[in-house]
Amino acid sequence: MNSVAGQGHRTVPHTADLRIEAWAPTREGCLAETVRGLVSSFANVAGAAPHRTTKRHMTTGSADDLLAAVG
């Protein structure tokens, strides 16, 4: 589980699937935590720091579509 100042994520056991619960004060923060949870499901990122960041502006009709687009 990852948790920093009101935001974080955790994986939830589920047969044959990966489930991630993510929380943050903003929708963008929740999406970022979801991506962090997805990456940490297959890569050890503990203590890792980004070498660079990239910003993307994504638009979509619904929150579900936006989550699918970033995942």
Backbone as XML, in Angstrom:
<?xml version="1.0"?>
<chain id="A" units="angstrom">
  <residue number="1" name="MET">
    <atom name="N" x="0.845" y="-1.184" z="0.000"/>
    <atom name="CA" x="0.000" y="0.000" z="0.000"/>
    <atom name="C" x="0.886" y="1.240" z="0.000"/>
  </residue>
  <residue number="2" name="ASN">
    <atom name="N" x="0.473" y="2.216" z="-0.737"/>
    <atom name="CA" x="1.189" y="3.488" z="-0.816"/>
    <atom name="C" x="0.251" y="4.568" z="-0.301"/>
  </residue>
  <residue number="3" name="SER">
    <atom name="N" x="0.751" y="5.427" z="0.576"/>
    <atom name="CA" x="-0.105" y="6.492" z="1.081"/>
    <atom name="C" x="0.738" y="7.715" z="1.437"/>
  </residue>
  <residue number="4" name="VAL">
    <atom name="N" x="0.414" y="8.840" z="0.826"/>
    <atom name="CA" x="1.117" y="10.092" z="1.086"/>
    <atom name="C" x="0.086" y="11.203" z="1.155"/>
  </residue>
  <residue number="5" name="ALA">
    <atom name="N" x="-0.010" y="11.874" z="2.295"/>
    <atom name="CA" x="-0.845" y="13.071" z="2.469"/>
    <atom name="C" x="-2.210" y="12.985" z="1.805"/>
  </residue>
  <residue number="6" name="GLY">
    <atom name="N" x="-3.009" y="11.993" z="2.202"/>
    <atom name="CA" x="-4.373" y="11.908" z="1.696"/>
    <atom name="C" x="-4.517" y="11.297" z="0.318"/>
  </residue>
  <residue number="7" name="GLN">
    <atom name="N" x="-3.456" y="10.711" z="-0.190"/>
    <atom name="CA" x="-3.578" y="10.012" z="-1.462"/>
    <atom name="C" x="-2.815" y="8.713" z="-1.382"/>
  </residue>
  <residue number="8" name="GLY">
    <atom name="N" x="-3.217" y="7.741" z="-2.168"/>
    <atom name="CA" x="-2.537" y="6.459" z="-2.154"/>
    <atom name="C" x="-3.259" y="5.450" z="-3.010"/>
  </residue>
  <residue number="9" name="HIS">
    <atom name="N" x="-2.786" y="4.218" z="-2.943"/>
    <atom name="CA" x="-3.411" y="3.130" z="-3.677"/>
    <atom name="C" x="-3.115" y="1.814" z="-2.970"/>
  </residue>
  <residue number="10" name="ARG">
    <atom name="N" x="-3.887" y="0.808" z="-3.274"/>
    <atom name="CA" x="-3.631" y="-0.531" z="-2.796"/>
    <atom name="C" x="-4.251" y="-1.514" z="-3.773"/>
  </residue>
  <residue number="11" name="THR">
    <atom name="N" x="-3.684" y="-2.705" z="-3.809"/>
    <atom name="CA" x="-4.285" y="-3.751" z="-4.632"/>
    <atom name="C" x="-5.263" y="-4.521" z="-3.769"/>
  </residue>
  <residue number="12" name="VAL">
    <atom name="N" x="-6.294" y="-5.017" z="-4.395"/>
    <atom name="CA" x="-7.342" y="-5.755" z="-3.715"/>
    <atom name="C" x="-7.403" y="-7.138" z="-4.339"/>
  </residue>
  <residue number="13" name="PRO">
    <atom name="N" x="-7.321" y="-8.201" z="-3.541"/>
    <atom name="CA" x="-7.343" y="-9.550" z="-4.105"/>
    <atom name="C" x="-8.608" y="-9.805" z="-4.927"/>
  </residue>
  <residue number="14" name="HIS">
    <atom name="N" x="-8.401" y="-10.439" z="-6.073"/>
    <atom name="CA" x="-9.517" y="-10.805" z="-6.932"/>
    <atom name="C" x="-9.051" y="-11.946" z="-7.818"/>
  </residue>
  <residue number="15" name="THR">
    <atom name="N" x="-9.871" y="-12.952" z="-7.973"/>
    <atom name="CA" x="-9.520" y="-14.112" z="-8.768"/>
    <atom name="C" x="-9.234" y="-13.730" z="-10.213"/>
  </residue>
  <residue number="16" name="ALA">
    <atom name="N" x="-8.025" y="-14.026" z="-10.672"/>
    <atom name="CA" x="-7.596" y="-13.872" z="-12.071"/>
    <atom name="C" x="-7.600" y="-12.442" z="-12.593"/>
  </residue>
  <residue number="17" name="ASP">
    <atom name="N" x="-7.748" y="-11.470" z="-11.738"/>
    <atom name="CA" x="-7.745" y="-10.070" z="-12.154"/>
    <atom name="C" x="-6.866" y="-9.258" z="-11.205"/>
  </residue>
  <residue number="18" name="LEU">
    <atom name="N" x="-6.553" y="-8.066" z="-11.630"/>
    <atom name="CA" x="-5.879" y="-7.104" z="-10.766"/>
    <atom name="C" x="-6.881" y="-6.004" z="-10.466"/>
  </residue>
  <residue number="19" name="ARG">
    <atom name="N" x="-7.102" y="-5.756" z="-9.200"/>
    <atom name="CA" x="-7.967" y="-4.647" z="-8.784"/>
    <atom name="C" x="-7.137" y="-3.665" z="-7.986"/>
  </residue>
  <residue number="20" name="ILE">
    <atom name="N" x="-7.307" y="-2.402" z="-8.316"/>
    <atom name="CA" x="-6.574" y="-1.342" z="-7.635"/>
    <atom name="C" x="-7.580" y="-0.350" z="-7.079"/>
  </residue>
  <residue number="21" name="GLU">
    <atom name="N" x="-7.441" y="-0.047" z="-5.805"/>
    <atom name="CA" x="-8.212" y="1.034" z="-5.204"/>
    <atom name="C" x="-7.268" y="2.219" z="-5.078"/>
  </residue>
  <residue number="22" name="ALA">
    <atom name="N" x="-7.682" y="3.371" z="-5.568"/>
    <atom name="CA" x="-6.845" y="4.569" z="-5.513"/>
    <atom name="C" x="-7.665" y="5.717" z="-4.953"/>
  </residue>
  <residue number="23" name="TRP">
    <atom name="N" x="-6.989" y="6.593" z="-4.216"/>
    <atom name="CA" x="-7.681" y="7.757" z="-3.655"/>
    <atom name="C" x="-6.737" y="8.954" z="-3.644"/>
  </residue>
  <residue number="24" name="ALA">
    <atom name="N" x="-7.313" y="10.116" z="-3.787"/>
    <atom name="CA" x="-6.602" y="11.395" z="-3.755"/>
    <atom name="C" x="-7.644" y="12.501" z="-3.715"/>
  </residue>
  <residue number="25" name="PRO">
    <atom name="N" x="-7.252" y="13.715" z="-3.373"/>
    <atom name="CA" x="-8.206" y="14.818" z="-3.303"/>
    <atom name="C" x="-8.795" y="15.221" z="-4.664"/>
  </residue>
  <residue number="26" name="THR">
    <atom name="N" x="-8.087" y="14.925" z="-5.754"/>
    <atom name="CA" x="-8.571" y="15.328" z="-7.081"/>
    <atom name="C" x="-8.692" y="14.115" z="-8.004"/>
  </residue>
  <residue number="27" name="ARG">
    <atom name="N" x="-9.458" y="14.265" z="-9.063"/>
    <atom name="CA" x="-9.591" y="13.197" z="-10.043"/>
    <atom name="C" x="-8.235" y="12.884" z="-10.680"/>
  </residue>
  <residue number="28" name="GLU">
    <atom name="N" x="-7.469" y="13.928" z="-10.987"/>
    <atom name="CA" x="-6.156" y="13.726" z="-11.586"/>
    <atom name="C" x="-5.238" y="12.946" z="-10.646"/>
  </residue>
  <residue number="29" name="GLY">
    <atom name="N" x="-5.318" y="13.261" z="-9.356"/>
    <atom name="CA" x="-4.527" y="12.537" z="-8.369"/>
    <atom name="C" x="-4.930" y="11.077" z="-8.274"/>
  </residue>
  <residue number="30" name="CYS">
    <atom name="N" x="-6.222" y="10.809" z="-8.345"/>
    <atom name="CA" x="-6.711" y="9.426" z="-8.325"/>
    <atom name="C" x="-6.207" y="8.657" z="-9.541"/>
  </residue>
  <residue number="31" name="LEU">
    <atom name="N" x="-6.227" y="9.289" z="-10.698"/>
    <atom name="CA" x="-5.720" y="8.636" z="-11.906"/>
    <atom name="C" x="-4.223" y="8.354" z="-11.783"/>
  </residue>
  <residue number="32" name="ALA">
    <atom name="N" x="-3.465" y="9.309" z="-11.264"/>
    <atom name="CA" x="-2.025" y="9.109" z="-11.079"/>
    <atom name="C" x="-1.763" y="7.955" z="-10.119"/>
  </residue>
  <residue number="33" name="GLU">
    <atom name="N" x="-2.510" y="7.873" z="-9.032"/>
    <atom name="CA" x="-2.342" y="6.776" z="-8.077"/>
    <atom name="C" x="-2.717" y="5.441" z="-8.708"/>
  </residue>
  <residue number="34" name="THR">
    <atom name="N" x="-3.728" y="5.431" z="-9.556"/>
    <atom name="CA" x="-4.108" y="4.205" z="-10.253"/>
    <atom name="C" x="-2.971" y="3.715" z="-11.131"/>
  </residue>
  <residue number="35" name="VAL">
    <atom name="N" x="-2.346" y="4.628" z="-11.863"/>
    <atom name="CA" x="-1.208" y="4.258" z="-12.714"/>
    <atom name="C" x="-0.047" y="3.765" z="-11.851"/>
  </residue>
  <residue number="36" name="ARG">
    <atom name="N" x="0.219" y="4.430" z="-10.740"/>
    <atom name="CA" x="1.287" y="3.970" z="-9.836"/>
    <atom name="C" x="1.001" y="2.550" z="-9.342"/>
  </residue>
  <residue number="37" name="GLY">
    <atom name="N" x="-0.253" y="2.293" z="-9.004"/>
    <atom name="CA" x="-0.638" y="0.955" z="-8.553"/>
    <atom name="C" x="-0.467" y="-0.086" z="-9.641"/>
  </residue>
  <residue number="38" name="LEU">
    <atom name="N" x="-0.831" y="0.266" z="-10.861"/>
    <atom name="CA" x="-0.672" y="-0.655" z="-11.984"/>
    <atom name="C" x="0.808" y="-0.977" z="-12.210"/>
  </residue>
  <residue number="39" name="VAL">
    <atom name="N" x="1.649" y="0.054" z="-12.250"/>
    <atom name="CA" x="3.089" y="-0.154" z="-12.483"/>
    <atom name="C" x="3.697" y="-0.972" z="-11.347"/>
  </residue>
  <residue number="40" name="SER">
    <atom name="N" x="3.330" y="-0.670" z="-10.112"/>
    <atom name="CA" x="3.921" y="-1.397" z="-8.987"/>
    <atom name="C" x="3.455" y="-2.847" z="-8.932"/>
  </residue>
  <residue number="41" name="SER">
    <atom name="N" x="2.439" y="-3.218" z="-9.702"/>
    <atom name="CA" x="1.996" y="-4.613" z="-9.736"/>
    <atom name="C" x="2.972" y="-5.493" z="-10.512"/>
  </residue>
  <residue number="42" name="PHE">
    <atom name="N" x="3.832" y="-4.900" z="-11.346"/>
    <atom name="CA" x="4.782" y="-5.707" z="-12.107"/>
    <atom name="C" x="6.227" y="-5.198" z="-12.028"/>
  </residue>
  <residue number="43" name="ALA">
    <atom name="N" x="6.471" y="-4.074" z="-11.362"/>
    <atom name="CA" x="7.821" y="-3.530" z="-11.254"/>
    <atom name="C" x="8.062" y="-3.044" z="-9.830"/>
  </residue>
  <residue number="44" name="ASN">
    <atom name="N" x="9.262" y="-3.270" z="-9.330"/>
    <atom name="CA" x="9.631" y="-2.782" z="-8.011"/>
    <atom name="C" x="10.070" y="-1.327" z="-8.166"/>
  </residue>
  <residue number="45" name="VAL">
    <atom name="N" x="9.228" y="-0.421" z="-7.730"/>
    <atom name="CA" x="9.513" y="1.006" z="-7.881"/>
    <atom name="C" x="9.808" y="1.680" z="-6.543"/>
  </residue>
  <residue number="46" name="ALA">
    <atom name="N" x="9.971" y="0.891" z="-5.501"/>
    <atom name="CA" x="10.254" y="1.447" z="-4.172"/>
    <atom name="C" x="11.567" y="2.217" z="-4.214"/>
  </residue>
  <residue number="47" name="GLY">
    <atom name="N" x="11.540" y="3.447" z="-3.788"/>
    <atom name="CA" x="12.732" y="4.275" z="-3.749"/>
    <atom name="C" x="13.149" y="4.852" z="-5.091"/>
  </residue>
  <residue number="48" name="ALA">
    <atom name="N" x="12.395" y="4.557" z="-6.126"/>
    <atom name="CA" x="12.735" y="5.077" z="-7.455"/>
    <atom name="C" x="12.278" y="6.531" z="-7.581"/>
  </residue>
  <residue number="49" name="ALA">
    <atom name="N" x="13.049" y="7.302" z="-8.299"/>
    <atom name="CA" x="12.700" y="8.696" z="-8.568"/>
    <atom name="C" x="12.655" y="8.892" z="-10.087"/>
  </residue>
  <residue number="50" name="PRO">
    <atom name="N" x="11.713" y="9.680" z="-10.574"/>
    <atom name="CA" x="11.637" y="9.877" z="-12.026"/>
    <atom name="C" x="12.849" y="10.648" z="-12.559"/>
  </residue>
  <residue number="51" name="HIS">
    <atom name="N" x="13.298" y="10.258" z="-13.723"/>
    <atom name="CA" x="14.377" y="10.983" z="-14.406"/>
    <atom name="C" x="13.813" y="12.144" z="-15.205"/>
  </residue>
  <residue number="52" name="ARG">
    <atom name="N" x="12.577" y="11.983" z="-15.637"/>
    <atom name="CA" x="11.878" y="13.044" z="-16.344"/>
    <atom name="C" x="10.381" y="12.790" z="-16.223"/>
  </residue>
  <residue number="53" name="THR">
    <atom name="N" x="9.597" y="13.792" z="-16.450"/>
    <atom name="CA" x="8.146" y="13.659" z="-16.436"/>
    <atom name="C" x="7.590" y="14.179" z="-17.756"/>
  </residue>
  <residue number="54" name="THR">
    <atom name="N" x="6.446" y="13.668" z="-18.094"/>
    <atom name="CA" x="5.761" y="14.089" z="-19.311"/>
    <atom name="C" x="4.325" y="14.387" z="-18.949"/>
  </residue>
  <residue number="55" name="LYS">
    <atom name="N" x="3.816" y="15.487" z="-19.420"/>
    <atom name="CA" x="2.414" y="15.832" z="-19.181"/>
    <atom name="C" x="1.613" y="15.547" z="-20.443"/>
  </residue>
  <residue number="56" name="ARG">
    <atom name="N" x="0.436" y="15.006" z="-20.237"/>
    <atom name="CA" x="-0.485" y="14.751" z="-21.337"/>
    <atom name="C" x="-1.840" y="15.348" z="-20.973"/>
  </residue>
  <residue number="57" name="HIS">
    <atom name="N" x="-2.462" y="15.966" z="-21.927"/>
    <atom name="CA" x="-3.818" y="16.489" z="-21.732"/>
    <atom name="C" x="-4.759" y="15.497" z="-22.391"/>
  </residue>
  <residue number="58" name="MET">
    <atom name="N" x="-5.590" y="14.861" z="-21.576"/>
    <atom name="CA" x="-6.499" y="13.844" z="-22.092"/>
    <atom name="C" x="-7.927" y="14.298" z="-21.854"/>
  </residue>
  <residue number="59" name="THR">
    <atom name="N" x="-8.728" y="14.161" z="-22.862"/>
    <atom name="CA" x="-10.147" y="14.487" z="-22.729"/>
    <atom name="C" x="-10.962" y="13.268" z="-23.138"/>
  </residue>
  <residue number="60" name="THR">
    <atom name="N" x="-12.085" y="13.126" z="-22.505"/>
    <atom name="CA" x="-12.980" y="12.019" z="-22.817"/>
    <atom name="C" x="-14.361" y="12.329" z="-22.265"/>
  </residue>
  <residue number="61" name="GLY">
    <atom name="N" x="-15.311" y="11.527" z="-22.651"/>
    <atom name="CA" x="-16.674" y="11.776" z="-22.243"/>
    <atom name="C" x="-16.997" y="11.394" z="-20.801"/>
  </residue>
  <residue number="62" name="SER">
    <atom name="N" x="-16.366" y="10.321" z="-20.292"/>
    <atom name="CA" x="-16.726" y="9.869" z="-18.956"/>
    <atom name="C" x="-15.462" y="9.546" z="-18.147"/>
  </residue>
  <residue number="63" name="ALA">
    <atom name="N" x="-15.637" y="9.447" z="-16.850"/>
    <atom name="CA" x="-14.529" y="9.096" z="-15.968"/>
    <atom name="C" x="-14.024" y="7.689" z="-16.267"/>
  </residue>
  <residue number="64" name="ASP">
    <atom name="N" x="-14.908" y="6.770" z="-16.591"/>
    <atom name="CA" x="-14.507" y="5.402" z="-16.929"/>
    <atom name="C" x="-13.645" y="5.375" z="-18.184"/>
  </residue>
  <residue number="65" name="ASP">
    <atom name="N" x="-14.028" y="6.160" z="-19.188"/>
    <atom name="CA" x="-13.231" y="6.228" z="-20.418"/>
    <atom name="C" x="-11.853" y="6.826" z="-20.155"/>
  </residue>
  <residue number="66" name="LEU">
    <atom name="N" x="-11.797" y="7.836" z="-19.306"/>
    <atom name="CA" x="-10.521" y="8.450" z="-18.967"/>
    <atom name="C" x="-9.616" y="7.466" z="-18.243"/>
  </residue>
  <residue number="67" name="LEU">
    <atom name="N" x="-10.165" y="6.699" z="-17.322"/>
    <atom name="CA" x="-9.394" y="5.693" z="-16.602"/>
    <atom name="C" x="-8.866" y="4.636" z="-17.577"/>
  </residue>
  <residue number="68" name="ALA">
    <atom name="N" x="-9.681" y="4.200" z="-18.494"/>
    <atom name="CA" x="-9.235" y="3.232" z="-19.500"/>
    <atom name="C" x="-8.144" y="3.809" z="-20.387"/>
  </residue>
  <residue number="69" name="ALA">
    <atom name="N" x="-8.210" y="5.093" z="-20.693"/>
    <atom name="CA" x="-7.215" y="5.733" z="-21.565"/>
    <atom name="C" x="-5.848" y="5.821" z="-20.894"/>
  </residue>
  <residue number="70" name="VAL">
    <atom name="N" x="-5.804" y="6.087" z="-19.593"/>
    <atom name="CA" x="-4.516" y="6.196" z="-18.916"/>
    <atom name="C" x="-3.963" y="4.831" z="-18.511"/>
  </residue>
  <residue number="71" name="GLY">
    <atom name="N" x="-4.817" y="3.841" z="-18.370"/>
    <atom name="CA" x="-4.370" y="2.503" z="-17.973"/>
    <atom name="C" x="-3.892" y="1.753" z="-19.138"/>
  </residue>
</chain>
